[in-house]
Amino acid sequence: MKFYFGIFLLLLSISAADAQTATGGALSECANGGCNLGEYCVGNSFLKDVDDTGEYGCSKCNGSRDWWPCNFETTCFCHALDAPRIPPAPRSGVNVNAALDTCRDVLTEDTFNNIVQPTSEEGKQLFTYAGLCDAIYNYNQYHDEKFAQMGTVSQVRRELAAFLSHASVETDGFSVTREEHHCVNPITGLDGNVYCMPCKEQFYSKETKTCTQSYFVDEQSYYQYCDLSRQNNQGCSCTVAGVKMADVPLQDDLRAPAIGYVRADDMYFRRGSFDTSFNYGYMGAGIAIKGDAQYFCEQPDLLATNPQYAWQSGIYKWMEYMPYEFGSTAHKQALKGNFGGTINVLNGPLECPSSMNISEKHVQMVRDRVREICRAGSALGVMLELNQCENSYDRDCPKCDGLEDIYFSCQQDGSCPECNDWEENLLSLAPTVTPAIVKPPTFEDWGKYWNNPNPGTRNGATSSYPSSVWYSIVSAVVLILHI
């Protein structure tokens, strides 16, 4: 009987570890040795319905509890009262390259200009080199897990190439700053606000950028991009009634009244380098960038007018969006050199597998992503694998089947000439960089790790299984052997 009980304990321990890995679970930084002096363990209520205090509040995590809500790394986090309340990004387990300055050492302005080439005036004003560098610096200032500053120089290059290739596709070559058919012919009123004319997609011409029928012919109000299930702490306030057509203040002697317009700051359509959208998307961006949930709820159009915010909203999604089924982020996949994984994390079944079984629109977007990764990879002198996984059954390494077919077919039909010379450019266009200085762990570090009852450190090192699981596994094995 003891033998079977021991086997049961062993299987139960492994199942618990698998469940945590499947959801991207790792102990919160509060439970990884506790918060520093002057910090308190608080909850990320945007991510989960969790409180700071109470029986199931995050205050219980500080150095002790390793179950809910302490067993998810971004649900509870250490926070100093005098700092912005910005939650951490999921940890990659890769060391920070503290000696590297991303813009100085890797992404020079010349390299940036070889990749980012807007054709519209608004794109040139928004997607600037200075704006991206400011966004990188600001995000990394408040996050232990850094964007484009983790691991070796090659890993940094790969991440930048993957990020910029996706951003190019999402913004039509860095030329679209607001979702076009939701903001036709934007105008600025005498009050300084921008106003947009929404148009239903079937009445919008992308070629001429005109709308043949006003949105308000069939609708009493504009109600797009409002998820009523995400309110209060999990989304900007919006109602089923929507937003009424605005009376745009204009000088009467200069133009006719503007009909069919809505104030841009009342609309949560797609903006920014990674198409931030919906009421919850803007709240999440405000929390990650400013530590203020309402910041972009009240002025979402900043993502279409402020270069830093346009880029940083994309960095936020890249670093922190983690689908339940993978437990990974685009950031983690880029560090692995797995471009297909970044597509799957960001777009899931819309684009993976990349075949004609999905819509032709998304098939074309995947083709564009392949072309853009060739172009960005060439400019940065680095190669990414289309699907790179050491273990095909690894939940933390999703693939995007069909990418290889698109890569080879587009070279044959001439639709991606950038890919023909990708490998040749790995050395010839590789920018001069400062060598990465990533210190190996010392014996003292190893001692701290193994003596720590909660594996993982504040700087990102994690274990696949929590210590309680390892303890249960060892106990079960000892019990079996004893029998």
C-alpha positions as CSV (number, residue, x, y, z in Angstrom):
1,M,0.0,0.0,0.0
2,K,2.8,2.4,0.8
3,F,4.4,1.7,-2.6
4,Y,1.2,2.8,-4.4
5,F,0.9,5.8,-2.1
6,G,4.5,6.8,-2.9
7,I,3.8,6.5,-6.7
8,F,0.7,8.7,-6.2
9,L,2.7,11.4,-4.5
10,L,5.3,11.3,-7.2
11,L,2.7,11.7,-10.0
12,L,0.8,14.4,-8.1
13,S,4.1,16.4,-7.7
14,I,4.9,16.1,-11.4
15,S,1.4,17.1,-12.4
16,A,1.4,20.1,-10.2
17,A,4.7,21.2,-11.8
18,D,3.4,20.6,-15.3
19,A,0.3,22.7,-14.5
20,Q,2.4,25.6,-13.4
21,T,4.7,25.4,-16.4
22,A,1.7,25.2,-18.8
23,T,0.4,28.6,-17.5
24,G,3.7,30.3,-17.4
25,G,3.6,30.1,-13.7
26,A,6.6,30.9,-11.5
27,L,6.7,32.2,-8.0
28,S,6.1,36.0,-7.7
29,E,9.1,38.1,-6.8
30,C,7.5,38.6,-3.4
31,A,7.8,34.8,-2.7
32,N,11.4,34.7,-4.1
33,G,13.0,35.7,-0.9
34,G,10.7,38.5,0.0
35,C,10.6,42.2,-0.9
36,N,13.5,44.6,-0.1
37,L,13.3,47.1,2.8
38,G,10.8,49.8,2.0
39,E,8.9,47.6,-0.5
40,Y,5.5,46.0,-0.1
41,C,4.0,43.1,-1.9
42,V,1.0,44.3,-3.9
43,G,-1.4,42.9,-6.5
44,N,-1.7,43.3,-10.2
45,S,-5.5,43.7,-10.3
46,F,-5.4,44.3,-14.0
47,L,-4.1,40.8,-14.6
48,K,-6.1,39.0,-12.0
49,D,-8.8,39.8,-9.4
50,V,-6.4,40.0,-6.5
51,D,-6.1,42.4,-3.5
52,D,-3.1,43.8,-1.7
53,T,-4.2,42.6,1.7
54,G,-6.6,40.1,3.2
55,E,-6.5,36.3,3.5
56,Y,-5.9,35.8,-0.2
57,G,-4.1,39.1,-0.8
58,C,-0.6,39.5,-2.0
59,S,0.8,40.7,1.4
60,K,0.7,37.0,2.3
61,C,3.3,36.2,-0.3
62,N,6.2,38.1,1.2
63,G,8.8,35.4,1.7
64,S,6.5,32.5,2.7
65,R,3.4,31.4,0.7
66,D,4.0,29.5,-2.5
67,W,0.3,29.0,-3.6
68,W,-2.4,31.4,-4.8
69,P,-1.9,34.2,-5.5
70,C,1.8,33.9,-5.0
71,N,2.5,31.2,-7.6
72,F,2.1,33.4,-10.6
73,E,5.1,35.7,-11.2
74,T,3.2,38.8,-12.4
75,T,0.1,38.6,-10.1
76,C,1.9,39.9,-7.0
77,F,5.0,42.1,-7.1
78,C,7.2,44.2,-4.8
79,H,6.5,47.9,-4.9
80,A,8.1,50.9,-3.2
81,L,5.5,53.5,-2.3
82,D,7.5,56.4,-3.8
83,A,7.8,54.7,-7.2
84,P,5.3,54.2,-10.1
85,R,3.2,51.1,-9.5
86,I,4.4,49.2,-12.6
87,P,4.1,45.3,-12.6
88,P,7.0,43.2,-13.7
89,A,7.3,41.5,-17.0
90,P,7.5,37.7,-17.1
91,R,11.0,36.5,-16.5
92,S,13.0,34.8,-19.3
93,G,15.8,33.4,-17.1
94,V,18.4,35.2,-19.3
95,N,20.9,37.5,-17.6
96,V,20.7,41.3,-18.1
97,N,23.6,42.6,-20.3
98,A,24.3,45.6,-18.0
99,A,27.3,46.7,-20.1
100,L,25.2,47.2,-23.2
101,D,23.6,50.4,-24.3
102,T,21.0,49.2,-26.9
103,C,20.9,52.4,-29.1
104,R,24.6,53.2,-28.8
105,D,26.0,49.8,-29.3
106,V,23.5,47.9,-31.5
107,L,20.7,49.9,-33.0
108,T,22.5,52.9,-34.4
109,E,20.4,55.6,-36.2
110,D,21.8,54.4,-39.6
111,T,20.7,50.9,-38.9
112,F,17.3,52.1,-37.7
113,N,16.9,54.1,-40.9
114,N,17.6,51.0,-43.0
115,I,14.7,49.3,-41.4
116,V,12.1,52.0,-40.5
117,Q,11.2,53.9,-43.7
118,P,7.7,55.5,-43.4
119,T,6.1,56.8,-46.6
120,S,3.6,59.0,-44.9
121,E,4.3,62.3,-43.1
122,E,2.5,61.2,-40.0
123,G,4.5,58.0,-39.9
124,K,7.8,60.0,-40.2
125,Q,6.7,62.2,-37.3
126,L,5.6,59.3,-35.1
127,F,8.0,56.4,-35.6
128,T,11.3,58.2,-34.9
129,Y,14.6,56.8,-33.8
130,A,14.7,59.1,-30.7
131,G,11.2,58.0,-29.8
132,L,12.2,54.3,-29.8
133,C,15.4,54.9,-27.8
134,D,13.4,56.9,-25.2
135,A,10.8,54.1,-25.1
136,I,13.5,51.4,-24.5
137,Y,15.2,53.4,-21.8
138,N,12.0,54.3,-20.0
139,Y,10.6,50.7,-20.1
140,N,13.9,49.2,-18.9
141,Q,14.2,51.7,-16.1
142,Y,11.2,50.3,-14.4
143,H,11.5,46.6,-15.3
144,D,14.1,44.0,-14.2
145,E,13.3,42.0,-17.4
146,K,14.7,44.3,-20.1
147,F,13.7,44.9,-23.7
148,A,16.7,44.4,-26.1
149,Q,19.2,44.2,-23.2
150,M,19.1,40.5,-22.2
151,G,21.8,38.0,-22.9
152,T,24.4,38.2,-25.7
153,V,24.7,40.9,-28.4
154,S,23.4,38.4,-30.9
155,Q,20.3,37.8,-28.8
156,V,19.8,41.6,-28.5
157,R,20.1,41.9,-32.3
158,R,17.6,39.1,-32.9
159,E,15.1,40.6,-30.6
160,L,15.3,44.0,-32.3
161,A,15.0,42.4,-35.7
162,A,11.9,40.4,-34.7
163,F,10.3,43.3,-32.9
164,L,10.8,45.8,-35.8
165,S,9.6,43.3,-38.4
166,H,6.3,42.8,-36.6
167,A,5.9,46.5,-36.0
168,S,6.4,47.2,-39.7
169,V,3.7,44.8,-40.7
170,E,1.3,46.1,-38.0
171,T,1.7,49.7,-39.2
172,D,1.9,49.2,-42.9
173,G,5.5,50.0,-43.1
174,F,5.5,52.5,-40.2
175,S,3.1,54.7,-42.3
176,V,-0.2,54.2,-40.5
177,T,-0.6,55.9,-37.1
178,R,-4.3,55.4,-36.5
179,E,-6.5,52.5,-37.8
180,E,-7.5,53.9,-41.1
181,H,-11.2,53.2,-41.5
182,H,-11.9,54.2,-37.9
183,C,-10.3,57.6,-38.4
184,V,-10.9,58.8,-42.0
185,N,-9.7,62.4,-42.7
186,P,-8.8,63.4,-39.1
187,I,-9.2,67.1,-38.3
188,T,-8.2,69.3,-35.3
189,G,-10.9,71.4,-33.8
190,L,-10.6,74.9,-32.3
191,D,-10.4,73.1,-28.9
192,G,-7.2,71.4,-29.8
193,N,-8.8,67.9,-29.9
194,V,-8.4,65.6,-32.9
195,Y,-11.6,64.3,-34.4
196,C,-12.0,61.1,-36.5
197,M,-14.6,60.1,-39.0
198,P,-15.4,56.4,-38.4
199,C,-16.3,54.3,-41.5
200,K,-17.5,50.7,-41.7
201,E,-14.9,48.6,-43.5
202,Q,-17.2,47.7,-46.4
203,F,-17.5,51.4,-47.3
204,Y,-13.8,52.3,-46.9
205,S,-11.4,52.4,-49.8
206,K,-7.8,51.8,-48.7
207,E,-6.5,53.0,-52.1
208,T,-8.2,56.4,-52.0
209,K,-8.5,56.6,-48.2
210,T,-12.1,57.7,-48.5
211,C,-15.5,56.6,-47.1
212,T,-18.5,56.3,-49.3
213,Q,-21.1,56.2,-46.5
214,S,-21.0,57.8,-43.0
215,Y,-20.9,55.4,-40.1
216,F,-23.8,57.2,-38.6
217,V,-26.2,56.4,-41.4
218,D,-26.9,53.1,-39.8
219,E,-25.7,53.7,-36.3
220,Q,-26.8,56.0,-33.5
221,S,-23.4,55.9,-31.8
222,Y,-19.9,54.6,-32.2
223,Y,-19.5,51.5,-30.0
224,Q,-16.4,49.7,-31.4
225,Y,-13.6,48.3,-29.3
226,C,-15.5,48.3,-26.0
227,D,-15.3,45.0,-24.1
228,L,-18.0,45.3,-21.5
229,S,-16.6,42.3,-19.6
230,R,-13.4,44.3,-18.9
231,Q,-14.3,47.2,-16.7
232,N,-13.2,48.8,-13.4
233,N,-9.7,47.5,-12.6
234,Q,-9.4,45.6,-15.9
235,G,-10.4,48.0,-18.6
236,C,-11.2,51.6,-19.4
237,S,-14.8,52.6,-18.8
238,C,-17.1,52.3,-21.8
239,T,-20.8,51.5,-22.3
240,V,-23.0,49.6,-24.7
241,A,-24.6,53.0,-25.6
242,G,-21.3,54.0,-27.2
243,V,-20.1,57.5,-28.1
244,K,-22.4,60.0,-29.8
245,M,-21.4,61.9,-32.9
246,A,-19.5,65.1,-31.9
247,D,-20.1,68.7,-32.7
248,V,-16.7,69.6,-34.0
249,P,-15.7,73.3,-33.1
250,L,-14.5,74.8,-36.4
251,Q,-14.3,78.4,-37.8
252,D,-17.5,78.8,-39.7
253,D,-15.9,81.1,-42.3
254,L,-13.2,78.6,-43.2
255,R,-15.1,75.3,-43.9
256,A,-18.4,73.6,-43.7
257,P,-19.5,71.9,-40.5
258,A,-17.8,68.5,-40.0
259,I,-20.5,65.8,-39.9
260,G,-20.0,62.2,-38.8
261,Y,-17.0,62.8,-36.5
262,V,-16.1,61.5,-33.0
263,R,-13.5,62.8,-30.7
264,A,-10.4,60.6,-31.1
265,D,-9.8,60.4,-27.4
266,D,-13.2,58.7,-27.0
267,M,-12.2,55.9,-29.3
268,Y,-10.1,52.8,-28.5
269,F,-9.3,51.7,-32.1
270,R,-5.8,50.4,-33.1
271,R,-2.9,52.7,-32.6
272,G,0.9,52.5,-31.8
273,S,3.6,50.3,-33.1
274,F,1.8,47.1,-32.2
275,D,-1.8,48.1,-32.7
276,T,-2.9,48.7,-29.1
277,S,-6.7,48.4,-29.1
278,F,-9.8,47.9,-26.9
279,N,-10.5,49.5,-23.6
280,Y,-8.5,46.9,-21.7
281,G,-5.5,47.3,-24.1
282,Y,-5.2,51.0,-23.3
283,M,-5.5,50.4,-19.6
284,G,-2.8,47.7,-19.7
285,A,-0.5,50.1,-21.6
286,G,-1.1,52.9,-19.0
287,I,-0.2,50.6,-16.1
288,A,3.0,49.2,-17.8
289,I,4.3,52.6,-19.1
290,K,3.1,55.1,-16.4
291,G,1.9,53.1,-13.5
292,D,-1.4,54.8,-14.0
293,A,-4.4,52.7,-15.2
294,Q,-6.3,55.8,-16.4
295,Y,-3.5,57.5,-18.3
296,F,-4.3,56.2,-21.8
297,C,-7.9,55.7,-21.0
298,E,-8.3,59.4,-20.8
299,Q,-6.1,60.2,-23.8
300,P,-5.7,57.1,-26.0
301,D,-4.7,59.3,-29.0
302,L,-1.3,59.9,-27.4
303,L,-0.3,56.6,-29.0
304,A,-0.8,58.2,-32.4
305,T,0.9,61.5,-31.6
306,N,3.7,60.8,-29.0
307,P,6.7,58.9,-30.5
308,Q,7.8,57.4,-27.2
309,Y,4.4,56.1,-26.3
310,A,3.8,54.8,-29.8
311,W,6.9,52.6,-29.5
312,Q,6.6,51.8,-25.8
313,S,3.0,50.5,-26.1
314,G,4.4,48.0,-28.6
315,I,7.3,47.1,-26.2
316,Y,4.7,46.5,-23.4
317,K,2.8,44.0,-25.6
318,W,6.0,42.3,-26.8
319,M,7.3,41.9,-23.2
320,E,4.1,41.1,-21.3
321,Y,1.4,39.6,-23.5
322,M,1.4,35.9,-22.5
323,P,-1.3,33.6,-23.9
324,Y,-2.5,31.0,-21.4
325,E,-1.9,28.1,-23.7
326,F,1.8,28.9,-24.1
327,G,3.0,30.5,-21.0
328,S,5.5,32.5,-23.0
329,T,6.0,36.0,-24.5
330,A,7.3,37.2,-27.8
331,H,10.3,38.5,-25.9
332,K,11.1,35.0,-24.7
333,Q,10.7,33.5,-28.1
334,A,13.0,36.1,-29.7
335,L,15.7,35.4,-27.1
336,K,15.5,31.7,-28.3
337,G,15.9,32.9,-31.9
338,N,12.4,31.4,-32.6
339,F,10.7,33.9,-35.0
340,G,7.7,31.5,-35.6
341,G,7.1,31.5,-31.8
342,T,6.8,35.3,-31.8
343,I,4.1,35.1,-34.5
344,N,2.2,32.4,-32.6
345,V,2.4,34.2,-29.3
346,L,1.2,37.5,-30.8
347,N,-1.4,36.2,-33.2
348,G,-2.2,32.6,-32.4
349,P,-4.6,30.8,-34.7
350,L,-5.1,33.9,-36.8
351,E,-1.8,33.3,-38.5
352,C,-0.5,29.9,-37.3
353,P,-0.4,27.5,-39.0
354,S,0.3,29.9,-41.9
355,S,-1.6,28.3,-44.7
356,M,-4.7,28.9,-46.8
357,N,-6.8,27.5,-44.0
358,I,-6.7,30.9,-42.4
359,S,-8.0,34.1,-44.1
360,E,-6.1,35.4,-47.2
361,K,-5.6,38.7,-45.3
362,H,-3.6,36.9,-42.6
363,V,-1.8,34.7,-45.0
364,Q,-0.5,37.9,-46.6
365,M,0.4,39.3,-43.3
366,V,2.5,36.2,-42.5
367,R,4.2,36.6,-45.9
368,D,4.9,40.2,-45.0
369,R,6.4,39.1,-41.7
370,V,8.8,36.7,-43.4
371,R,9.9,39.5,-45.8
372,E,10.3,42.0,-43.0
373,I,12.4,39.6,-40.8
374,C,14.7,39.1,-43.7
375,R,15.1,42.8,-44.2
376,A,15.5,43.7,-40.5
377,G,17.8,40.7,-39.9
378,S,20.0,41.8,-42.8
379,A,20.2,45.3,-41.4
380,L,21.2,44.1,-38.0
381,G,23.5,41.3,-39.3
382,V,21.7,38.5,-37.5
383,M,19.7,35.4,-38.4
384,L,16.6,34.0,-36.7
385,E,15.2,30.5,-37.2
386,L,11.7,30.5,-38.6
387,N,10.9,27.7,-36.1
388,Q,13.5,27.0,-33.5
389,C,12.7,24.6,-30.7
390,E,15.1,22.2,-29.0
391,N,12.1,20.1,-27.9
392,S,9.1,20.0,-30.2
393,Y,6.9,19.2,-27.2
394,D,8.0,22.2,-25.2
395,R,5.0,24.3,-24.2
396,D,7.3,27.3,-23.9
397,C,8.4,27.0,-27.5
398,P,5.4,27.4,-29.8
399,K,5.9,27.0,-33.6
400,C,4.2,28.5,-36.6
401,D,3.9,25.7,-39.1
402,G,4.1,26.7,-42.8
403,L,6.7,29.5,-42.4
404,E,9.4,27.5,-44.1
405,D,7.1,27.0,-47.1
406,I,6.4,30.7,-47.4
407,Y,10.1,31.5,-47.0
408,F,11.2,29.3,-49.9
409,S,8.2,30.0,-52.1
410,C,8.5,33.8,-51.8
411,Q,12.1,33.6,-53.0
412,Q,11.0,31.5,-56.0
413,D,8.2,33.9,-57.0
414,G,10.3,37.0,-56.3
415,S,8.0,38.5,-53.7
416,C,10.6,38.7,-51.0
417,P,13.9,39.7,-52.6
418,E,15.1,40.7,-49.1
419,C,15.4,37.1,-48.2
420,N,17.7,36.2,-51.1
421,D,20.6,38.0,-49.6
422,W,19.8,37.5,-45.9
423,E,22.6,35.1,-45.1
424,E,25.2,37.1,-47.2
425,N,24.5,40.2,-45.0
426,L,25.2,38.5,-41.7
427,L,28.8,39.7,-41.6
428,S,28.9,42.4,-44.2
429,L,26.3,44.6,-42.6
430,A,26.8,43.6,-38.9
431,P,27.2,46.8,-36.9
432,T,30.2,47.3,-34.7
433,V,29.1,46.5,-31.1
434,T,30.5,46.4,-27.6
435,P,31.1,42.8,-26.6
436,A,28.6,41.5,-24.1
437,I,29.7,41.1,-20.6
438,V,27.6,38.5,-18.9
439,K,29.2,37.2,-15.7
440,P,28.9,33.5,-15.1
441,P,27.5,32.4,-11.7
442,T,29.9,32.1,-8.8
443,F,30.0,29.3,-6.3
444,E,28.3,31.7,-3.9
445,D,25.5,32.2,-6.4
446,W,25.0,28.5,-6.7
447,G,24.9,28.2,-2.9
448,K,22.2,30.9,-2.7
449,Y,20.2,29.2,-5.4
450,W,20.1,25.7,-3.9
451,N,19.6,27.0,-0.3
452,N,16.7,29.2,-1.4
453,P,13.4,27.5,-0.5
454,N,11.8,29.3,-3.4
455,P,13.8,28.9,-6.6
456,G,14.3,31.9,-8.8
457,T,15.9,35.3,-8.2
458,R,14.7,38.8,-8.6
459,N,17.0,39.2,-11.6
460,G,15.2,36.5,-13.6
461,A,16.7,33.1,-12.9
462,T,13.9,30.5,-12.5
463,S,13.4,26.8,-12.1
464,S,10.9,24.7,-14.0
465,Y,9.5,23.3,-10.8
466,P,9.0,25.1,-7.4
467,S,11.0,23.8,-4.4
468,S,7.9,22.4,-2.8
469,V,7.4,20.2,-5.9
470,W,11.0,19.0,-5.8
471,Y,10.6,18.3,-2.1
472,S,7.5,16.2,-2.8
473,I,9.3,14.3,-5.6
474,V,12.3,13.5,-3.4
475,S,10.1,12.5,-0.5
476,A,8.1,10.2,-2.7
477,V,11.2,8.5,-4.1
478,V,12.6,8.1,-0.6
479,L,9.3,6.5,0.5
480,I,9.4,4.1,-2.5
481,L,13.0,3.1,-1.8
482,H,12.2,2.6,1.9
483,I,9.4,0.2,0.9
